[in-house]
Amino acid sequence: MEPPGHSRRSLLKGAATAGAAGIAMAALSGAALPTAAGRRSAAPARIAGAAPAEGSEQVVVHVRDAATGEMDVFAGTTCTRVRDTQLAARLLQAAR
């Protein structure tokens, strides 16, 4: 499902140009910043009902609204909307 007003291709092109995919994956794994590793909780965050990620599948995260933590996660041919204010803030901080 694609969000209205944006084509998947334009979002992927913009994200690739900005390097958002690499930043998002690094932030999700806790390797984006040395200080992020120190702030991680003991157990990694898990999303209920989420399937394990494929090793070769690229993931792109589009932060729609940092204040509410609304993000679109593109993986393969799927788009999933999630809300996580802390993750959105960490991704934006890593992108600066």
Phi and psi restraints in degrees (range 20) as a CNS / XPLOR table:
assign (resid 1 and name C) (resid 2 and name N)
       (resid 2 and name CA) (resid 2 and name C) 1.0 -99.2 20.0 2
assign (resid 2 and name N) (resid 2 and name CA)
       (resid 2 and name C) (resid 3 and name N) 1.0 139.6 20.0 2
assign (resid 2 and name C) (resid 3 and name N)
       (resid 3 and name CA) (resid 3 and name C) 1.0 -66.2 20.0 2
assign (resid 3 and name N) (resid 3 and name CA)
       (resid 3 and name C) (resid 4 and name N) 1.0 144.3 20.0 2
assign (resid 3 and name C) (resid 4 and name N)
       (resid 4 and name CA) (resid 4 and name C) 1.0 -66.1 20.0 2
assign (resid 4 and name N) (resid 4 and name CA)
       (resid 4 and name C) (resid 5 and name N) 1.0 145.4 20.0 2
assign (resid 4 and name C) (resid 5 and name N)
       (resid 5 and name CA) (resid 5 and name C) 1.0 92.5 20.0 2
assign (resid 5 and name N) (resid 5 and name CA)
       (resid 5 and name C) (resid 6 and name N) 1.0 -12.2 20.0 2
assign (resid 5 and name C) (resid 6 and name N)
       (resid 6 and name CA) (resid 6 and name C) 1.0 -131.9 20.0 2
assign (resid 6 and name N) (resid 6 and name CA)
       (resid 6 and name C) (resid 7 and name N) 1.0 138.0 20.0 2
assign (resid 6 and name C) (resid 7 and name N)
       (resid 7 and name CA) (resid 7 and name C) 1.0 -88.4 20.0 2
assign (resid 7 and name N) (resid 7 and name CA)
       (resid 7 and name C) (resid 8 and name N) 1.0 151.7 20.0 2
assign (resid 7 and name C) (resid 8 and name N)
       (resid 8 and name CA) (resid 8 and name C) 1.0 -60.5 20.0 2
assign (resid 8 and name N) (resid 8 and name CA)
       (resid 8 and name C) (resid 9 and name N) 1.0 -40.1 20.0 2
assign (resid 8 and name C) (resid 9 and name N)
       (resid 9 and name CA) (resid 9 and name C) 1.0 -62.1 20.0 2
assign (resid 9 and name N) (resid 9 and name CA)
       (resid 9 and name C) (resid 10 and name N) 1.0 -42.7 20.0 2
assign (resid 9 and name C) (resid 10 and name N)
       (resid 10 and name CA) (resid 10 and name C) 1.0 -66.7 20.0 2
assign (resid 10 and name N) (resid 10 and name CA)
       (resid 10 and name C) (resid 11 and name N) 1.0 -38.1 20.0 2
assign (resid 10 and name C) (resid 11 and name N)
       (resid 11 and name CA) (resid 11 and name C) 1.0 -66.3 20.0 2
assign (resid 11 and name N) (resid 11 and name CA)
       (resid 11 and name C) (resid 12 and name N) 1.0 -44.1 20.0 2
assign (resid 11 and name C) (resid 12 and name N)
       (resid 12 and name CA) (resid 12 and name C) 1.0 -65.8 20.0 2
assign (resid 12 and name N) (resid 12 and name CA)
       (resid 12 and name C) (resid 13 and name N) 1.0 -39.7 20.0 2
assign (resid 12 and name C) (resid 13 and name N)
       (resid 13 and name CA) (resid 13 and name C) 1.0 -64.6 20.0 2
assign (resid 13 and name N) (resid 13 and name CA)
       (resid 13 and name C) (resid 14 and name N) 1.0 -45.0 20.0 2
assign (resid 13 and name C) (resid 14 and name N)
       (resid 14 and name CA) (resid 14 and name C) 1.0 -63.9 20.0 2
assign (resid 14 and name N) (resid 14 and name CA)
       (resid 14 and name C) (resid 15 and name N) 1.0 -40.5 20.0 2
assign (resid 14 and name C) (resid 15 and name N)
       (resid 15 and name CA) (resid 15 and name C) 1.0 -67.9 20.0 2
assign (resid 15 and name N) (resid 15 and name CA)
       (resid 15 and name C) (resid 16 and name N) 1.0 -39.4 20.0 2
assign (resid 15 and name C) (resid 16 and name N)
       (resid 16 and name CA) (resid 16 and name C) 1.0 -67.1 20.0 2
assign (resid 16 and name N) (resid 16 and name CA)
       (resid 16 and name C) (resid 17 and name N) 1.0 -40.2 20.0 2
assign (resid 16 and name C) (resid 17 and name N)
       (resid 17 and name CA) (resid 17 and name C) 1.0 -62.2 20.0 2
assign (resid 17 and name N) (resid 17 and name CA)
       (resid 17 and name C) (resid 18 and name N) 1.0 -41.2 20.0 2
assign (resid 17 and name C) (resid 18 and name N)
       (resid 18 and name CA) (resid 18 and name C) 1.0 -82.3 20.0 2
assign (resid 18 and name N) (resid 18 and name CA)
       (resid 18 and name C) (resid 19 and name N) 1.0 -11.1 20.0 2
assign (resid 18 and name C) (resid 19 and name N)
       (resid 19 and name CA) (resid 19 and name C) 1.0 78.3 20.0 2
assign (resid 19 and name N) (resid 19 and name CA)
       (resid 19 and name C) (resid 20 and name N) 1.0 19.9 20.0 2
assign (resid 19 and name C) (resid 20 and name N)
       (resid 20 and name CA) (resid 20 and name C) 1.0 -64.9 20.0 2
assign (resid 20 and name N) (resid 20 and name CA)
       (resid 20 and name C) (resid 21 and name N) 1.0 -32.4 20.0 2
assign (resid 20 and name C) (resid 21 and name N)
       (resid 21 and name CA) (resid 21 and name C) 1.0 -63.4 20.0 2
assign (resid 21 and name N) (resid 21 and name CA)
       (resid 21 and name C) (resid 22 and name N) 1.0 -45.3 20.0 2
assign (resid 21 and name C) (resid 22 and name N)
       (resid 22 and name CA) (resid 22 and name C) 1.0 -66.3 20.0 2
assign (resid 22 and name N) (resid 22 and name CA)
       (resid 22 and name C) (resid 23 and name N) 1.0 -40.6 20.0 2
assign (resid 22 and name C) (resid 23 and name N)
       (resid 23 and name CA) (resid 23 and name C) 1.0 -65.7 20.0 2
assign (resid 23 and name N) (resid 23 and name CA)
       (resid 23 and name C) (resid 24 and name N) 1.0 -43.0 20.0 2
assign (resid 23 and name C) (resid 24 and name N)
       (resid 24 and name CA) (resid 24 and name C) 1.0 -62.9 20.0 2
assign (resid 24 and name N) (resid 24 and name CA)
       (resid 24 and name C) (resid 25 and name N) 1.0 -44.6 20.0 2
assign (resid 24 and name C) (resid 25 and name N)
       (resid 25 and name CA) (resid 25 and name C) 1.0 -65.4 20.0 2
assign (resid 25 and name N) (resid 25 and name CA)
       (resid 25 and name C) (resid 26 and name N) 1.0 -39.8 20.0 2
assign (resid 25 and name C) (resid 26 and name N)
       (resid 26 and name CA) (resid 26 and name C) 1.0 -66.1 20.0 2
assign (resid 26 and name N) (resid 26 and name CA)
       (resid 26 and name C) (resid 27 and name N) 1.0 -40.7 20.0 2
assign (resid 26 and name C) (resid 27 and name N)
       (resid 27 and name CA) (resid 27 and name C) 1.0 -67.9 20.0 2
assign (resid 27 and name N) (resid 27 and name CA)
       (resid 27 and name C) (resid 28 and name N) 1.0 -38.7 20.0 2
assign (resid 27 and name C) (resid 28 and name N)
       (resid 28 and name CA) (resid 28 and name C) 1.0 -65.6 20.0 2
assign (resid 28 and name N) (resid 28 and name CA)
       (resid 28 and name C) (resid 29 and name N) 1.0 -31.8 20.0 2
assign (resid 28 and name C) (resid 29 and name N)
       (resid 29 and name CA) (resid 29 and name C) 1.0 -87.7 20.0 2
assign (resid 29 and name N) (resid 29 and name CA)
       (resid 29 and name C) (resid 30 and name N) 1.0 -5.9 20.0 2
assign (resid 29 and name C) (resid 30 and name N)
       (resid 30 and name CA) (resid 30 and name C) 1.0 83.9 20.0 2
assign (resid 30 and name N) (resid 30 and name CA)
       (resid 30 and name C) (resid 31 and name N) 1.0 11.7 20.0 2
assign (resid 30 and name C) (resid 31 and name N)
       (resid 31 and name CA) (resid 31 and name C) 1.0 -104.5 20.0 2
assign (resid 31 and name N) (resid 31 and name CA)
       (resid 31 and name C) (resid 32 and name N) 1.0 6.4 20.0 2
assign (resid 31 and name C) (resid 32 and name N)
       (resid 32 and name CA) (resid 32 and name C) 1.0 -65.5 20.0 2
assign (resid 32 and name N) (resid 32 and name CA)
       (resid 32 and name C) (resid 33 and name N) 1.0 -45.5 20.0 2
assign (resid 32 and name C) (resid 33 and name N)
       (resid 33 and name CA) (resid 33 and name C) 1.0 -134.8 20.0 2
assign (resid 33 and name N) (resid 33 and name CA)
       (resid 33 and name C) (resid 34 and name N) 1.0 143.8 20.0 2
assign (resid 33 and name C) (resid 34 and name N)
       (resid 34 and name CA) (resid 34 and name C) 1.0 -57.8 20.0 2
assign (resid 34 and name N) (resid 34 and name CA)
       (resid 34 and name C) (resid 35 and name N) 1.0 -34.3 20.0 2
assign (resid 34 and name C) (resid 35 and name N)
       (resid 35 and name CA) (resid 35 and name C) 1.0 -72.4 20.0 2
assign (resid 35 and name N) (resid 35 and name CA)
       (resid 35 and name C) (resid 36 and name N) 1.0 -26.0 20.0 2
assign (resid 35 and name C) (resid 36 and name N)
       (resid 36 and name CA) (resid 36 and name C) 1.0 -65.2 20.0 2
assign (resid 36 and name N) (resid 36 and name CA)
       (resid 36 and name C) (resid 37 and name N) 1.0 -35.2 20.0 2
assign (resid 36 and name C) (resid 37 and name N)
       (resid 37 and name CA) (resid 37 and name C) 1.0 -64.4 20.0 2
assign (resid 37 and name N) (resid 37 and name CA)
       (resid 37 and name C) (resid 38 and name N) 1.0 -35.2 20.0 2
assign (resid 37 and name C) (resid 38 and name N)
       (resid 38 and name CA) (resid 38 and name C) 1.0 -72.0 20.0 2
assign (resid 38 and name N) (resid 38 and name CA)
       (resid 38 and name C) (resid 39 and name N) 1.0 -23.7 20.0 2
assign (resid 38 and name C) (resid 39 and name N)
       (resid 39 and name CA) (resid 39 and name C) 1.0 -92.6 20.0 2
assign (resid 39 and name N) (resid 39 and name CA)
       (resid 39 and name C) (resid 40 and name N) 1.0 -6.0 20.0 2
assign (resid 39 and name C) (resid 40 and name N)
       (resid 40 and name CA) (resid 40 and name C) 1.0 -65.8 20.0 2
assign (resid 40 and name N) (resid 40 and name CA)
       (resid 40 and name C) (resid 41 and name N) 1.0 147.4 20.0 2
assign (resid 40 and name C) (resid 41 and name N)
       (resid 41 and name CA) (resid 41 and name C) 1.0 -76.1 20.0 2
assign (resid 41 and name N) (resid 41 and name CA)
       (resid 41 and name C) (resid 42 and name N) 1.0 166.7 20.0 2
assign (resid 41 and name C) (resid 42 and name N)
       (resid 42 and name CA) (resid 42 and name C) 1.0 -62.2 20.0 2
assign (resid 42 and name N) (resid 42 and name CA)
       (resid 42 and name C) (resid 43 and name N) 1.0 -39.0 20.0 2
assign (resid 42 and name C) (resid 43 and name N)
       (resid 43 and name CA) (resid 43 and name C) 1.0 -103.5 20.0 2
assign (resid 43 and name N) (resid 43 and name CA)
       (resid 43 and name C) (resid 44 and name N) 1.0 136.8 20.0 2
assign (resid 43 and name C) (resid 44 and name N)
       (resid 44 and name CA) (resid 44 and name C) 1.0 -66.4 20.0 2
assign (resid 44 and name N) (resid 44 and name CA)
       (resid 44 and name C) (resid 45 and name N) 1.0 148.4 20.0 2
assign (resid 44 and name C) (resid 45 and name N)
       (resid 45 and name CA) (resid 45 and name C) 1.0 -68.4 20.0 2
assign (resid 45 and name N) (resid 45 and name CA)
       (resid 45 and name C) (resid 46 and name N) 1.0 140.8 20.0 2
assign (resid 45 and name C) (resid 46 and name N)
       (resid 46 and name CA) (resid 46 and name C) 1.0 -130.2 20.0 2
assign (resid 46 and name N) (resid 46 and name CA)
       (resid 46 and name C) (resid 47 and name N) 1.0 144.3 20.0 2
assign (resid 46 and name C) (resid 47 and name N)
       (resid 47 and name CA) (resid 47 and name C) 1.0 -101.0 20.0 2
assign (resid 47 and name N) (resid 47 and name CA)
       (resid 47 and name C) (resid 48 and name N) 1.0 126.4 20.0 2
assign (resid 47 and name C) (resid 48 and name N)
       (resid 48 and name CA) (resid 48 and name C) 1.0 -59.3 20.0 2
assign (resid 48 and name N) (resid 48 and name CA)
       (resid 48 and name C) (resid 49 and name N) 1.0 130.9 20.0 2
assign (resid 48 and name C) (resid 49 and name N)
       (resid 49 and name CA) (resid 49 and name C) 1.0 79.0 20.0 2
assign (resid 49 and name N) (resid 49 and name CA)
       (resid 49 and name C) (resid 50 and name N) 1.0 3.6 20.0 2
assign (resid 49 and name C) (resid 50 and name N)
       (resid 50 and name CA) (resid 50 and name C) 1.0 -79.3 20.0 2
assign (resid 50 and name N) (resid 50 and name CA)
       (resid 50 and name C) (resid 51 and name N) 1.0 136.2 20.0 2
assign (resid 50 and name C) (resid 51 and name N)
       (resid 51 and name CA) (resid 51 and name C) 1.0 -82.4 20.0 2
assign (resid 51 and name N) (resid 51 and name CA)
       (resid 51 and name C) (resid 52 and name N) 1.0 153.0 20.0 2
assign (resid 51 and name C) (resid 52 and name N)
       (resid 52 and name CA) (resid 52 and name C) 1.0 -59.7 20.0 2
assign (resid 52 and name N) (resid 52 and name CA)
       (resid 52 and name C) (resid 53 and name N) 1.0 143.0 20.0 2
assign (resid 52 and name C) (resid 53 and name N)
       (resid 53 and name CA) (resid 53 and name C) 1.0 -73.7 20.0 2
assign (resid 53 and name N) (resid 53 and name CA)
       (resid 53 and name C) (resid 54 and name N) 1.0 143.3 20.0 2
assign (resid 53 and name C) (resid 54 and name N)
       (resid 54 and name CA) (resid 54 and name C) 1.0 -75.4 20.0 2
assign (resid 54 and name N) (resid 54 and name CA)
       (resid 54 and name C) (resid 55 and name N) 1.0 141.2 20.0 2
assign (resid 54 and name C) (resid 55 and name N)
       (resid 55 and name CA) (resid 55 and name C) 1.0 -64.6 20.0 2
assign (resid 55 and name N) (resid 55 and name CA)
       (resid 55 and name C) (resid 56 and name N) 1.0 -32.1 20.0 2
assign (resid 55 and name C) (resid 56 and name N)
       (resid 56 and name CA) (resid 56 and name C) 1.0 -99.9 20.0 2
assign (resid 56 and name N) (resid 56 and name CA)
       (resid 56 and name C) (resid 57 and name N) 1.0 -1.2 20.0 2
assign (resid 56 and name C) (resid 57 and name N)
       (resid 57 and name CA) (resid 57 and name C) 1.0 -85.1 20.0 2
assign (resid 57 and name N) (resid 57 and name CA)
       (resid 57 and name C) (resid 58 and name N) 1.0 128.3 20.0 2
assign (resid 57 and name C) (resid 58 and name N)
       (resid 58 and name CA) (resid 58 and name C) 1.0 -83.0 20.0 2
assign (resid 58 and name N) (resid 58 and name CA)
       (resid 58 and name C) (resid 59 and name N) 1.0 147.1 20.0 2
assign (resid 58 and name C) (resid 59 and name N)
       (resid 59 and name CA) (resid 59 and name C) 1.0 -124.4 20.0 2
assign (resid 59 and name N) (resid 59 and name CA)
       (resid 59 and name C) (resid 60 and name N) 1.0 134.0 20.0 2
assign (resid 59 and name C) (resid 60 and name N)
       (resid 60 and name CA) (resid 60 and name C) 1.0 -123.1 20.0 2
assign (resid 60 and name N) (resid 60 and name CA)
       (resid 60 and name C) (resid 61 and name N) 1.0 132.3 20.0 2
assign (resid 60 and name C) (resid 61 and name N)
       (resid 61 and name CA) (resid 61 and name C) 1.0 -114.1 20.0 2
assign (resid 61 and name N) (resid 61 and name CA)
       (resid 61 and name C) (resid 62 and name N) 1.0 126.6 20.0 2
assign (resid 61 and name C) (resid 62 and name N)
       (resid 62 and name CA) (resid 62 and name C) 1.0 -111.9 20.0 2
assign (resid 62 and name N) (resid 62 and name CA)
       (resid 62 and name C) (resid 63 and name N) 1.0 112.3 20.0 2
assign (resid 62 and name C) (resid 63 and name N)
       (resid 63 and name CA) (resid 63 and name C) 1.0 -80.0 20.0 2
assign (resid 63 and name N) (resid 63 and name CA)
       (resid 63 and name C) (resid 64 and name N) 1.0 109.1 20.0 2
assign (resid 63 and name C) (resid 64 and name N)
       (resid 64 and name CA) (resid 64 and name C) 1.0 -80.4 20.0 2
assign (resid 64 and name N) (resid 64 and name CA)
       (resid 64 and name C) (resid 65 and name N) 1.0 -43.1 20.0 2
assign (resid 64 and name C) (resid 65 and name N)
       (resid 65 and name CA) (resid 65 and name C) 1.0 -146.9 20.0 2
assign (resid 65 and name N) (resid 65 and name CA)
       (resid 65 and name C) (resid 66 and name N) 1.0 106.8 20.0 2
assign (resid 65 and name C) (resid 66 and name N)
       (resid 66 and name CA) (resid 66 and name C) 1.0 -65.9 20.0 2
assign (resid 66 and name N) (resid 66 and name CA)
       (resid 66 and name C) (resid 67 and name N) 1.0 -33.4 20.0 2
assign (resid 66 and name C) (resid 67 and name N)
       (resid 67 and name CA) (resid 67 and name C) 1.0 -64.2 20.0 2
assign (resid 67 and name N) (resid 67 and name CA)
       (resid 67 and name C) (resid 68 and name N) 1.0 -38.5 20.0 2
assign (resid 67 and name C) (resid 68 and name N)
       (resid 68 and name CA) (resid 68 and name C) 1.0 -96.3 20.0 2
assign (resid 68 and name N) (resid 68 and name CA)
       (resid 68 and name C) (resid 69 and name N) 1.0 -10.1 20.0 2
assign (resid 68 and name C) (resid 69 and name N)
       (resid 69 and name CA) (resid 69 and name C) 1.0 77.1 20.0 2
assign (resid 69 and name N) (resid 69 and name CA)
       (resid 69 and name C) (resid 70 and name N) 1.0 17.0 20.0 2
assign (resid 69 and name C) (resid 70 and name N)
       (resid 70 and name CA) (resid 70 and name C) 1.0 -76.9 20.0 2
assign (resid 70 and name N) (resid 70 and name CA)
       (resid 70 and name C) (resid 71 and name N) 1.0 123.6 20.0 2
assign (resid 70 and name C) (resid 71 and name N)
       (resid 71 and name CA) (resid 71 and name C) 1.0 -136.8 20.0 2
assign (resid 71 and name N) (resid 71 and name CA)
       (resid 71 and name C) (resid 72 and name N) 1.0 149.9 20.0 2
assign (resid 71 and name C) (resid 72 and name N)
       (resid 72 and name CA) (resid 72 and name C) 1.0 -106.2 20.0 2
assign (resid 72 and name N) (resid 72 and name CA)
       (resid 72 and name C) (resid 73 and name N) 1.0 129.9 20.0 2
assign (resid 72 and name C) (resid 73 and name N)
       (resid 73 and name CA) (resid 73 and name C) 1.0 -111.3 20.0 2
assign (resid 73 and name N) (resid 73 and name CA)
       (resid 73 and name C) (resid 74 and name N) 1.0 117.2 20.0 2
assign (resid 73 and name C) (resid 74 and name N)
       (resid 74 and name CA) (resid 74 and name C) 1.0 -102.2 20.0 2
assign (resid 74 and name N) (resid 74 and name CA)
       (resid 74 and name C) (resid 75 and name N) 1.0 122.6 20.0 2
assign (resid 74 and name C) (resid 75 and name N)
       (resid 75 and name CA) (resid 75 and name C) 1.0 -138.9 20.0 2
assign (resid 75 and name N) (resid 75 and name CA)
       (resid 75 and name C) (resid 76 and name N) 1.0 118.6 20.0 2
assign (resid 75 and name C) (resid 76 and name N)
       (resid 76 and name CA) (resid 76 and name C) 1.0 63.1 20.0 2
assign (resid 76 and name N) (resid 76 and name CA)
       (resid 76 and name C) (resid 77 and name N) 1.0 -120.9 20.0 2
assign (resid 76 and name C) (resid 77 and name N)
       (resid 77 and name CA) (resid 77 and name C) 1.0 -105.5 20.0 2
assign (resid 77 and name N) (resid 77 and name CA)
       (resid 77 and name C) (resid 78 and name N) 1.0 12.2 20.0 2
assign (resid 77 and name C) (resid 78 and name N)
       (resid 78 and name CA) (resid 78 and name C) 1.0 -111.4 20.0 2
assign (resid 78 and name N) (resid 78 and name CA)
       (resid 78 and name C) (resid 79 and name N) 1.0 153.0 20.0 2
assign (resid 78 and name C) (resid 79 and name N)
       (resid 79 and name CA) (resid 79 and name C) 1.0 -128.6 20.0 2
assign (resid 79 and name N) (resid 79 and name CA)
       (resid 79 and name C) (resid 80 and name N) 1.0 123.8 20.0 2
assign (resid 79 and name C) (resid 80 and name N)
       (resid 80 and name CA) (resid 80 and name C) 1.0 -121.4 20.0 2
assign (resid 80 and name N) (resid 80 and name CA)
       (resid 80 and name C) (resid 81 and name N) 1.0 130.6 20.0 2
assign (resid 80 and name C) (resid 81 and name N)
       (resid 81 and name CA) (resid 81 and name C) 1.0 -94.2 20.0 2
assign (resid 81 and name N) (resid 81 and name CA)
       (resid 81 and name C) (resid 82 and name N) 1.0 128.9 20.0 2
assign (resid 81 and name C) (resid 82 and name N)
       (resid 82 and name CA) (resid 82 and name C) 1.0 -129.3 20.0 2
assign (resid 82 and name N) (resid 82 and name CA)
       (resid 82 and name C) (resid 83 and name N) 1.0 160.5 20.0 2
assign (resid 82 and name C) (resid 83 and name N)
       (resid 83 and name CA) (resid 83 and name C) 1.0 -128.2 20.0 2
assign (resid 83 and name N) (resid 83 and name CA)
       (resid 83 and name C) (resid 84 and name N) 1.0 119.4 20.0 2
assign (resid 83 and name C) (resid 84 and name N)
       (resid 84 and name CA) (resid 84 and name C) 1.0 -156.6 20.0 2
assign (resid 84 and name N) (resid 84 and name CA)
       (resid 84 and name C) (resid 85 and name N) 1.0 99.5 20.0 2
assign (resid 84 and name C) (resid 85 and name N)
       (resid 85 and name CA) (resid 85 and name C) 1.0 -64.8 20.0 2
assign (resid 85 and name N) (resid 85 and name CA)
       (resid 85 and name C) (resid 86 and name N) 1.0 -36.7 20.0 2
assign (resid 85 and name C) (resid 86 and name N)
       (resid 86 and name CA) (resid 86 and name C) 1.0 -67.7 20.0 2
assign (resid 86 and name N) (resid 86 and name CA)
       (resid 86 and name C) (resid 87 and name N) 1.0 -43.5 20.0 2
assign (resid 86 and name C) (resid 87 and name N)
       (resid 87 and name CA) (resid 87 and name C) 1.0 -65.3 20.0 2
assign (resid 87 and name N) (resid 87 and name CA)
       (resid 87 and name C) (resid 88 and name N) 1.0 -42.6 20.0 2
assign (resid 87 and name C) (resid 88 and name N)
       (resid 88 and name CA) (resid 88 and name C) 1.0 -59.6 20.0 2
assign (resid 88 and name N) (resid 88 and name CA)
       (resid 88 and name C) (resid 89 and name N) 1.0 -42.6 20.0 2
assign (resid 88 and name C) (resid 89 and name N)
       (resid 89 and name CA) (resid 89 and name C) 1.0 -64.6 20.0 2
assign (resid 89 and name N) (resid 89 and name CA)
       (resid 89 and name C) (resid 90 and name N) 1.0 -41.0 20.0 2
assign (resid 89 and name C) (resid 90 and name N)
       (resid 90 and name CA) (resid 90 and name C) 1.0 -66.1 20.0 2
assign (resid 90 and name N) (resid 90 and name CA)
       (resid 90 and name C) (resid 91 and name N) 1.0 -40.1 20.0 2
assign (resid 90 and name C) (resid 91 and name N)
       (resid 91 and name CA) (resid 91 and name C) 1.0 -64.5 20.0 2
assign (resid 91 and name N) (resid 91 and name CA)
       (resid 91 and name C) (resid 92 and name N) 1.0 -44.0 20.0 2
assign (resid 91 and name C) (resid 92 and name N)
       (resid 92 and name CA) (resid 92 and name C) 1.0 -66.3 20.0 2
assign (resid 92 and name N) (resid 92 and name CA)
       (resid 92 and name C) (resid 93 and name N) 1.0 -37.6 20.0 2
assign (resid 92 and name C) (resid 93 and name N)
       (resid 93 and name CA) (resid 93 and name C) 1.0 -65.2 20.0 2
assign (resid 93 and name N) (resid 93 and name CA)
       (resid 93 and name C) (resid 94 and name N) 1.0 -40.9 20.0 2
assign (resid 93 and name C) (resid 94 and name N)
       (resid 94 and name CA) (resid 94 and name C) 1.0 -66.9 20.0 2
assign (resid 94 and name N) (resid 94 and name CA)
       (resid 94 and name C) (resid 95 and name N) 1.0 -29.7 20.0 2
assign (resid 94 and name C) (resid 95 and name N)
       (resid 95 and name CA) (resid 95 and name C) 1.0 -76.7 20.0 2
assign (resid 95 and name N) (resid 95 and name CA)
       (resid 95 and name C) (resid 96 and name N) 1.0 -15.4 20.0 2
